[in-house]
């Protein structure tokens, strides 16, 4: 009886596999879904797609199936856009059709459709516009935010000085500096680098980034309908989210008690004032839960991505000491040692600007961008993308375009320099994504990366604790984001 039952199960699985493959082949091809490897029931194309190195796997599949193809991450189809032409066509030329945020199980569960990063429709549009306006009013892209970055750079220099040239891991030092800049805009305050509560919050963010890119995080993203009900390490990420939101909630309560609508001091004050204006509107997007989620989104996105970029950038400069020397020569020539770098210096510092751009190109921090979707059946090229299908615009495929960036796997600032040494702009430089879902903090992040790197190198020469040739600059995790390997450096005063 047992053998008969086992044989029946095997037979049913085989029939299910054949039916699944047949159905997939009927749906794919010209005038249908884009082609791709045939999926297995439940597992999808797990045999062909390696979650640990998704961007590289998708690159290899694009060589076989072309720039538009379909994979199944678990049971759900995902349309992949690989290469500049198709990414630009979708995100920029047809921005309205591809603007919706795709399914991100971790973000969807954590934010419940609210906030700026993982939301869609009217609430997302209204709150995003409000956030951009508020950030601009508090100086994003203007002089006042530049002064905040310069002031925070002074605190960072003090912390680096305390190391006295001894080896240290720069992770939390850089996170503290970058986070304080966004904290000054959201909460109207900065925190001491030794503040235990602040350091614990940064550790929460660091943990979230690692867990989202871990094996458990990848499995949860592919099989969320099952994993949401199972115990395991993947659930810890939601505890980390809750801790950060509780902190934001505490800050909101403090702001409520001291709010002066005629003189808002930060993002939370502005949002609370907007809530008062719209309190008679039952359908308003401006309510307490959305305030907490939106402030949380800005807090975590404004900390983790930029600090990881700078941390990865310093690792690349340790690996390439001659490039570091050339940046320092330009700093000494243009700025000197007596004043702090400012954004206006960037136009006079083409080599440093090229290095900063090359850091962002080379690390491809968010290689697949965040997922998009289409809100109706959409004709794209010769295919039809069904409503609600998740779409991965592979940003790393644009940043590693061989025609635009010769030898893209090499870290080389010449990618952004003309033959005469002046800076070379590139339309393919899109580390912040593109179109209607481009990162709202792009202007702030670009200022921070340039000013922090220039200020650090103006004051210190960075030395590796091992032979630079031995430094591994490949990411330790590569999923949603590319995370650099842990390292130590010595900062020697100049």
N, C-alpha and C positions, 0 to 999 in steps of 0.2 A: 504493500500500500504506500509505504514511504517513498519507494523508488518511483512509483507511478505519479505521486504528487510532485516530486522533484522534476520529473520529465515534463509534466504539464506546465510547471512554472517556467522551465527553460523554453519550452515551445511558445508560451505566451509572450515571453520577453523577446524572442526572435521575431515573432509576428509583429509586436509593437515597434521593434527597430525598423523592420521593413516598411511598415505603414508610415512611420515617421519620415524615413528617407524618401519614400515615394511622394508624400505630401510636400516635403521640402522642395524636391525637384520640380514638382508641378507649379510651385509658387515662385521659383527663382528663374531668372533669365530675362531677356528683353521684354519690356512691357509688364514685367512682374518685379518681385523683390530682387535686389542685386544678388549675384551669385556668391558662393562661398562653400566652405567644407560642409559636407552632410552631417547634420547633428544626430546624436544618439538621444533616446528618450531620457528625460530628466537631466542627464549630464551635459547635453548640448555638444559643443565642440571642445570640451575640456582636453581631449587627447591632442588637439592641434594648437590650443591656446594656453600659454603658460602664464598664469596670473602673476608670478613673481617678476616677470620681465615682459609685461604686456605690450609696451610700445615696440620692442624689438620683434616680438612674435608677430604683431600686426604688420610691421614693415615687410617681413618675409612673406606673409600671406598676400600682401598687396602686389608682390612680384609675380604671384601666380594668378590672382583674380582681378587685378587692376586697381584703379584708385577708389572705386566704390564697391564695397563688398559687404557680405553679411556673416557674422559669427553668432553663435549662441552661447552666451555666458550663463550656464545653467539652462533652464528651459526657455528663456526669453531671447528673442532675436535682437541683435544690435547691428545697426548699419554703421560701417566704418568709412570715414572720409580721409583718404591718405594722399597728401601732396598739396602744394600751395593752391593750384587751380581750383580743385573741388572744395577745399576749405574756404577759400575766398568767395567762391560762387554761393556757397550756402550761408556763411556767416555775415558776409558784407553785401553781396549783390542781391541776395534774397533774404535779408536780415529778418523781415517781418515773419516769414514762413518758418524760420528756424530759431526764433528767439526763445521759445519756451524751454524751461529747465527740464531735463530728462530725469528719469527715475534714479534716485540715489538713496537706497534703503536706509543707510545710517543717518544721513541728513534729514530724510523725510520723517523718520521715527523720532529723531531728536527735536526737530523744529515744528513738526505737525503742520506743515504748509505755511508757516509764518516767516517773518524776517526778510532778508534780502537775497541770501545765497541760494536757498533751496526752494523758493516759492515761485508761484506763477500768477498770471491773470491780473485783475485790477489792483489787488492789495500790493503785489510785488511792484507793479509799475508806479503806484502812488508813493510807496515808502522809499523806493530806490530814488525817485526824483527828489523827494524831500531830503533824503540822506545826502545826495550830491550837492543840493543847494546849501544845506547846513554846513557841510564840510568846506565848501567854497567860502561861505560867510565867515568861517573860523580860520580862513587863510590857506586852505589847500591850494597850492599853486601860487600863493601870494607871499609877501614878505613875512607876515607874522608867523606862519608855520615854519618858514626858513629859520627864523630866530629861535623857535622852539627846538628845532633839530640841532642848531648850533649850541644852544644851552645844554641840551642833553648830551651832546658830544663832549662837553667839558666834564660832565659827571663820568662819562665812559673813560675818558683819559685818566681821570683820577683813579678809577678802579684798576685800569691796566698798570698804572704806575705802582700800585701797591704790590704787584707781583714781583717787582725788583729783578726782572729779567729771568725769573724762574719759570719752568714749564707750567702751563695751565691749559685747561679746556675752556675755550671761549663761549661755549653754548649759552649758559645762563647770563653771562655778562652782556652778550649781544642781544639776547631776548629781552633783558631788563631795559636796555637802552631803547630798542625799537618799540617795546610795549609802552614805555613811558610817554613816547611821542603821541601814540594814538590815545592813551589814557588821558592826556592833557586835553584832547579834543572831546572825548566822550564823557569823562567824569570830572574834568576841570582840575585834575591834580596829577602829581607824579608820586612815585613810591621809591623809598630808599632801596639800594641794591641788596642790602642785608635784611630787608623786611621779610620775615618768615612767611607771613600770609601771602605776600606778593610772589615770593619764590615758589610757594606751593602751587599757586595758580599757574605759573609758568611751567611747572612740572606737569600739571594737568594737561596743558596744551601740547607739550612735548609728547606726552603719553598718547593723546588722541591721534596725533600725526603718525606715530609709530604703529598704533593699533589699526588705523585705517589702512595702512600699507602692509600689515602683517598677513600671514597665511589665514588666520582666523577672520580678519577683516575682509579679505578677498572672498572667502567662502560665504560669509554672511551676505555680502553684496550680491552673490550669484544665487543663493538659496534662502533669501530673507524670509519667504513665506513659511519655511520650515524652521530656520535658525532662530526666529523671533520667539519660538515656543520651546527651544531647547536650552538647557543650562550650558555654561562654558565660558571661557575667557572673553569671548566676543561681547558679552553683556557688560563687562567692566567699562567699556567705552561710554556707555550711557550714564553710568555713575559719574564719570569725569565731566560729562556735559552738565549734569545736574549741579555739580559743585560750582562750576563756572557761572551758571545761570543764577544760582543762589547768591553769589557774590554781586552780580549785576543787580539783582532784585534789592539787595541791601542798599546799594548805592542809589537806586531809584527812590527808596523810602526816605533817605537822607535829603535828596533833592526836593522831594515833595514838601518837606517841612520848611525848606528855606527858599522856595521858588518865588522869584519876582518876575512875572511875565513881561514887564517892561524892560528888563535887562537880563536876558538869558546868558549864562556863562559857558554853556557847553551843549553838546548834542542832547543829553537827557533833558536839560531845561527847555530846549527848543521843542522837543517831542511832547513834553508835558503841557507846554503852552498850546501846541497844536491840538492836543486832546481836549483842552478846555474850550477852544474855539469850536470844536466839532462835537461837543457833548450832547447836542440835541439831535445829532444824526445817528440813527440806529445802525446804519450800514457803514459807518466810518471805518477806515483802515487803521485809524489812530486810536488804539486802545492799549491797555496795560500789558497784555500778553505779547502784543506785537512790539511794544517798546522794549521789553526785556529781551525778546528774541533778536530784534534788529541791533540793539546795543551789543549783545553777545556776538552776533555775526561780525560786526565791525571790530570788536575787541580781539577775537581770535584770528580773524583774517588779517587784521592790521599788525598783528604780532608775529605769527608763526611763519608766514610766507616770506616777509622781508628779512626777518632775522635768519632764516634758513638760507636765503640767497646770499647774505653778507658772509655767513659762516662758511658756506661752500666756496664763496669767492676768495676768502682768506686762505683756504686750503689750496686752491689753484695757484695763488701767488706764492705759497710755500713751495709748491711743486716747480714753479717757474721763477726762480729768484732774479733772473735777468730782466724779466718783464716788470717785476717789482721795482728794480733799480731804475728802469726807464720812466716809470710813473713818478718815482721820487725826484728824478732829475727835472721832470716837467713841473712838478709841484714847487720845487726850489726856484725854478726860473720864473714862473708866472705868479706864484703867491708869496714865496719866501717862508720864513719861519715865524715872523712877528705877528701875523694876523691869521684868523681862521678862514678856511675855504668858504666860498659862498657860491650860490647857483650861477651867478653871472660869470664866474670863472670858467664854467664848463665850455663856453664857446672859444675860449683861449687855450683850452687843454684837450686837443683832439685825441692824443694818445690815451690819456686817462679815461676820456669819454668812450673811446673804442674798447678799452679793457673792461669797463663797466657793462657795456653792451654785450661783449663777448662772454662775460661771466653768465649773463642771463640767457644768452643763446645756447651756450655749451651745456649748462646744467638742465635746461628745459624743465624747469621746476615742476610744472603741472603738464606732463607730456601729452595727455589726452584731452586737455582742458576739462572742465566739468561737463557732464553729459547734457546734450540738448534733446529735443524731441519735436515732432510736428503735431499740430493740433487738428489736422485733417489729412486725409489721403493726399499725398503730394507727389506730383511728377517731378523726378529729378534725373537729368540726363535721359537715358532710355528706360529708366526703371520707375516703379511706383513704390513709395515708402508709405506703408499703412499708418493711419492715425495712431498716435501713442507710441510708435516705435522709438526706442532709445537710439540716439545718434552720438557717436564718438568722433568729433573733429580732432584728428591727431596733430596737435600743435607741434610736436617734436619733428614731424615729417616736414613741416615748413621751415623750422629753425635749422634743420639738417639738410636742406636742399643743396645738392651738389653743384648745381649751376650757379647759384647765388653765393654759396659759401664753399669754395674749393677745399677739399680735405676736411669735411665738417666734423669728423671725429677728433680732430686736433684742436687744442685750445690755442687760438691764434688771433690776437687783436687786429692783425692785418685784414681780417674779414670786414672790418668797419673803417678802413683807411684807404684813401685814394693814393695813387702813386706819388703825389706831391706831399703826402703826409697830412692832408686835411681830412676831416671826418667824412665818412661816406654813409649816408642814410640808406636804409633798405626797407622796402614795403613788406618784406618777408620777416621783419623783426616784430613778432607778435607774442612775446612771452606772457602777456596779460590777456590773451585770447583776442577776439575781435568782434565787431558788430554790436548788437544791442546788449549782449551779456559780457562785454568787456569789463574787466575788474574796475569797480567804481573808485578804488584807491590808487589807480595807476599813477596819477600825478604825484601823490604823496610818496609812494614807494620809490619812484625814480629819483626824487630829490633825496630821500633818505639814503639810498644805496650809494649815490655819488658822494654826498657829503660825509657819510660815515667812513667810506673807504679812503677818501682823500684826507680826512682828518687823522685817521689812524696812521696812514703812511707818511703824513707830514711829520708826525712825532715819534714814530717807532719804525725800526726795521724788524720784520718778522722772520724768525729763524725756525726751521723744522728741528724737532728733537731726534729725527732719524735722517738718513741720507735722502734728499729730495726725490731721488730716483726710486726709492722704495715706497714712497707715498702712493696709496691706492686712491685714485680720484673717481672710481666708479661708485655709483650710489649703493649704500648698504641695503636700501629698500627702494623698489621702483614699482609703484602701483598708481595711486592717485597722485602722489608727489614723489619726486626724486630726493631722497634724504641722504646727505653725505655721511661717510663713516666717521666715527668718533676719532678725534685727534687732539694732540697738544701742540702748543707752540711757545716760543720764547719771544717776548716783545722787548727789544733792546732800544733804549732811548737814543735819539739821533743828536 
